[in-house]
Amino acid sequence: MTTLNSKTPEGELSEKWTKYKASQKLVNPANKRKLDVIVVGTGLAGSSAAASLGALGFNVKIFCISDSPRRAHSIAAQGGINAAKNYQNDGDSVERLFYDTIKGGDYRAREANVYRLAEVSNSIIDQCVAQGVPFARDYSGMLDNRSFGGAQVSRTFYAKGQTGQQLLLGAYSALSKEIKAGTVKMYERREMMDLVLVDNQARGIITRNLQNGEIERWSAHAVVIATGGYGNVYFLSTNAMNCNGSAAIQCYKRGAYFANPCYVQIHPTCIPVHGEYQSKLTLMSESLRNDGRIWVPKKIEDAQAIREGRLKPTEIAEQDRDYYLERRYPAFGNLVPRDIASRAAKERCDAGYGVGAGFAVYLDFKTAIERLGRDKIHERYGNLFQMYEKIVDVDPYENPMMIYPAVHYTMGGLWVDYELQTTIPGLFATGEANFSDHGANRLGASALMQGLADGYFVLPYTMQNFLSDKIHQPRISVESQEFENAEKAVKEKIEKIISIKGEKTVDSLQRELGHIMWEYVGMGRNAENLKKAIPLLSDLRKKFWSNVRVVGDTTSMNPELEKAIRLADHIELAEVMAKDALQREESCGGHYREEFVTEEGEAKRDDENFKFVGVWEYKGEGQDPIMHKEELNYEFIKVQQRNYK
Amino acid sequence: MDFTLKIWRQENANAKGRFETYKINDISPDCSFLEMLDILNESLVNKLSHPVCFDNDCREGICGMCGLYINGHPHGPDQAITTCQLHMRKFKDKETIVIEPWRAKPFPIIRDLVVDRTALDKIIQEGGYVSVTTGGIPDGNAIPIPKYKADQAMDSASCIGCGACVAACKNASAMLFVSAKVTQLSLLPQGKPESSIRVQKMVAKMDELGFGNCTNTYACEAECPKEIKCSNIAKMNREFLFAKVCTEENI
């Protein structure tokens, strides 16, 4: 049995990474040319890793699900990226960023990984500036900062409300440079279908060419999974339409362990659901909480009048508004972490104070506009306000925005050690696809930081350490039995799906999955509901495999087939999510069990029994997966009740 | 709301394309344009017909993946938005809506409304970057950048690479796309050292891939979902001329 060895280096926390780098093994330039690396995914984590490994001299192949790396969903990140530069002289430091991230994650992340993340955060900013990323600057020409949830310092660097776009374009430009240099080969419109193991080591992948349906084989000395999260299991989420957890699930089914699948981040500020036909939800950046104030009516009859259209929010007097975050959490106010803000919104709406159709709260800029003027607000959030107006058809300068929580990010993912290697040798996972840095809740502006930290500054070192042992391992042919078998299995699976010719459209089954997950494995969970979800999901799996309808053929562009393949994987993942949520009998971060709350209604952690990472091992079709535990030992930080009051 | 849709259908790059007409009823005005197409597609699947292929991803106007030519306009009738941000309330009830793919020689059709835009990536690969590798770089604040320059660079950098400018242009020119990148990098001190080489290489690649030239009709600016200005093209022309005449880096 694989043992869970995190391979965390010995020594003082602040010296671990320095020591690792000083003692890791290297590969000389002549040998680098003989070693091949496959990177799956072209978002921040994938593009930055491929560009950095290519620049080092490795042969890199990178696979992109869209037509261009610039489409990856990292592009939609709005607010910013954290770094411990302390340019504001407001008391920030690597230690404080580390502490905030561990605390924000509700003490469920691995200390050494998080410290390293904080440590390399500053280099990311330097790297991006050097690439020509146009970060916001002040009148002196210096980099500007803003604040984000869960922090009392201003450490977030930003480029208008389009930080993810600019950082991704930076990584994309670095990647483009390597493609031109010939060190990276780009394969667009390809989706990973399976991982190929040879002698228990990851040696290649099977892809499907989405333009013509061809099944292709690729071999390498190591494989990097940078395919993002699995939020689309919920159907409605802020994830892009093509985001999916399929690649990670394929790795899981090939033996890579999956960690903390139940940790899902529900983002507090999204545009509320408005109809059954809705295809996705749109996020309104957390940065809006810098200046926006969240409220609902104080009187339940006012809320009712608003819902019935008899009253406008602008007609409610100041003293009749309940700024519930400022009331409950005076120290952090509107900038409490996401999990807390989301639950507080749900609590008010469940109590009958919701506006809109009942599931919405107000995010109001009236005070900020009075204080700073409309122009300043436009400069800071112009694109977000425009986005809101286009969708909702209401002017947010004149009326408060309506927002409600929605699925946004998955902290869980493939289990990785300190080197970002999964339990399969040669298989690495980076960015949102791994579980490593955010514990049970991710702080705002930390996803961009983690994706780039992994790709630019961690993987180029740790993969070299792994590859140094492989210089005598020759390239392998894709004609071997292992590739043959993997391709055959993929083709059979696709044939099976297309030949069912049932009555249920893929979209309708996907909506059904989303409904089960949101209802029973959503923001508030309890044992009773989770126990209901598990058989419902297994029924849904049977329904899919007996009654799905996929039209078209397998040898041309067929989005219905693509969606169906992903849905089959998502249903399996959903079952593990529900099981993980059921075993974790505590509330922590994004995982909120209604049975485990303090007297004030806050999440109640159980450090005695649940201070571990839940790590799931696949045991085969129709078998229950087994959970292993990676105990979390906090040597340097004092584990406390999270308090933002 | 009820609509008549005339949609371009084409099985693959070599097949002959044609318009097909579809009726669609009971659409909410709050429905987005792509959600309307989702509804159409679900009804086609129910009738065992092949759904209409169209590119889309983020559905919030930033990834640049969606791009439909609607009633003669890239991204449809509204201003400063992508197709995914267009809502049915912008149309009249019972209106006939014509939906086509981007049409330009460098963008071959893959299927129905999906085109291949990798030509834009190939232009970027010629020099749309600062040639730094990872690590070994100075502090982010080592070189101050005047705020107005950083802001201008940001405006140019907000291009999403959707290709609407090419689709809008009667010459299928990619000048707005190329000039936005050239301008962003030449405004910043980090991009300056390579600016002469960059502009020449990118323009040469653009010509080689079959994009047309600019004849100053400004259709690209009018249709750009991110409101990238034609002044970028003027800046690029200046950079280009300067590179050709005043530098020794003439390629």
Contacts between the chains, C-beta under 8 A, distances in Angstrom:
chain1	res1	chain2	res2	distance
A	48	B	134	7.8
A	51	B	134	7.0
A	52	B	133	7.6
A	52	B	134	4.2
A	55	B	133	4.2
A	55	B	134	6.0
A	66	B	55	8.0
A	66	B	57	6.2
A	66	B	63	7.8
A	66	B	65	6.1
A	67	B	55	7.2
A	67	B	65	7.4
A	67	B	116	6.8
A	67	B	117	5.7
A	67	B	118	6.0
A	68	B	117	7.0
A	68	B	118	6.8
A	68	B	120	7.2
A	68	B	121	5.1
A	68	B	161	6.7
A	69	B	121	7.9
A	70	B	63	7.4
A	70	B	64	6.6
A	70	B	121	7.9
A	70	B	160	7.7
A	70	B	161	5.4
A	71	B	57	5.3
A	71	B	58	7.6
A	71	B	63	4.5
A	71	B	64	6.6
A	71	B	65	4.8
A	72	B	63	7.8
A	73	B	57	7.3
A	73	B	58	6.2
A	73	B	63	7.2
A	75	B	58	6.8
A	75	B	62	5.4
A	75	B	63	5.2
A	76	B	58	4.9
A	76	B	60	6.0
A	76	B	62	5.1
A	76	B	63	6.8
A	85	B	140	7.3
A	85	B	141	8.0
A	87	B	141	6.6
A	123	B	135	7.3
A	125	B	140	4.5
A	126	B	137	5.1
A	126	B	138	6.7
A	126	B	139	5.8
A	126	B	140	4.8
A	127	B	132	7.7
A	127	B	134	6.5
A	127	B	135	7.4
A	127	B	137	6.0
A	128	B	140	7.7
A	129	B	137	7.8
A	129	B	140	4.1
A	129	B	190	6.9
A	130	B	130	6.6
A	130	B	132	4.7
A	130	B	137	4.2
A	130	B	138	7.5
A	130	B	190	5.7
A	131	B	129	7.1
A	131	B	130	5.4
A	131	B	132	6.2
A	131	B	190	7.2
A	132	B	129	7.5
A	132	B	130	4.8
A	132	B	153	7.7
A	132	B	184	6.7
A	132	B	185	5.2
A	132	B	188	5.1
A	132	B	190	5.0
A	132	B	191	4.9
A	134	B	150	5.4
A	134	B	151	7.9
A	134	B	153	4.1
A	134	B	154	4.1
A	134	B	157	5.2
A	134	B	184	6.7
A	134	B	188	6.9
A	135	B	140	7.6
A	135	B	150	7.2
A	136	B	150	7.0
A	136	B	154	7.6
A	137	B	144	7.9
A	137	B	145	5.8
A	137	B	146	7.8
A	137	B	147	5.0
A	137	B	150	4.3
A	138	B	147	6.4
A	139	B	147	5.2
A	140	B	144	6.5
A	141	B	144	3.0
A	141	B	145	5.2
A	141	B	146	5.4
A	141	B	147	6.6
A	141	B	150	7.7
A	142	B	141	5.3
A	142	B	144	6.1
A	143	B	140	5.6
A	143	B	141	5.8
A	159	B	154	5.9
A	159	B	157	7.7
A	160	B	154	6.0
A	160	B	158	7.6
A	162	B	62	7.0
A	162	B	158	6.2
A	165	B	62	5.8
A	165	B	158	7.3
A	165	B	160	7.5
A	166	B	154	7.6
A	166	B	157	6.1
A	169	B	157	6.7
A	172	B	124	7.5
A	173	B	124	6.9
A	173	B	128	6.1
A	173	B	129	3.5
A	173	B	130	7.2
A	174	B	129	6.6
A	174	B	132	7.6
A	174	B	133	7.8
A	174	B	134	7.4
A	176	B	121	7.0
A	176	B	124	4.8
A	176	B	125	4.5
A	176	B	128	6.4
A	176	B	129	5.7
A	177	B	125	7.7
A	177	B	129	4.8
A	177	B	131	6.0
A	179	B	125	5.3
A	180	B	125	4.6
A	180	B	126	6.9
A	186	B	121	7.8
A	188	B	118	6.3
A	211	B	110	5.6
A	240	B	57	4.4
A	240	B	58	4.4
A	240	B	59	6.9
A	240	B	63	6.5
A	241	B	56	5.9
A	241	B	57	5.5
A	241	B	58	7.7
A	241	B	59	6.3
A	242	B	57	5.1
A	274	B	30	5.5
A	275	B	28	5.7
A	275	B	30	6.3
A	275	B	31	6.8
A	277	B	28	7.0
A	277	B	31	5.7
A	277	B	35	5.2
A	277	B	38	7.0
A	277	B	39	5.8
A	278	B	35	6.7
A	279	B	32	7.5
A	279	B	34	6.9
A	279	B	35	5.2
A	279	B	38	5.7
A	279	B	59	6.4
A	280	B	59	4.9
A	280	B	60	7.9
A	282	B	59	7.5
A	282	B	60	4.9
A	283	B	60	7.5
A	386	B	80	7.1
A	387	B	60	6.5
A	387	B	61	6.4
A	387	B	85	7.2
A	390	B	61	7.7
A	390	B	78	7.6
A	390	B	81	5.7
A	390	B	85	4.8
A	390	B	87	7.1
A	391	B	32	7.8
A	391	B	85	7.2
A	391	B	87	7.3
A	393	B	30	7.6
A	393	B	87	7.4
A	393	B	89	6.6
A	456	B	134	5.0
A	456	B	135	7.7
A	457	B	134	7.5
A	457	B	135	7.6
A	460	B	134	6.7
A	505	B	42	5.5
A	505	B	45	4.9
A	505	B	46	6.7
A	506	B	45	7.8
A	507	B	38	7.1
A	507	B	42	5.5
A	508	B	42	7.6
A	549	B	45	6.3
A	549	B	48	7.9
A	551	B	44	7.8
A	551	B	45	5.4
A	551	B	48	5.8
A	551	B	49	6.9
A	551	B	50	5.7
A	551	B	51	7.1
A	552	B	50	5.0
A	552	B	51	7.8
A	556	B	11	7.0
A	556	B	12	6.5
A	556	B	111	6.7
A	557	B	12	7.9
A	557	B	53	5.6
A	557	B	110	6.0
A	557	B	111	4.3
A	557	B	114	6.6
A	558	B	50	8.0
A	559	B	51	7.0
A	559	B	53	6.1
A	560	B	45	6.5
A	560	B	51	6.1
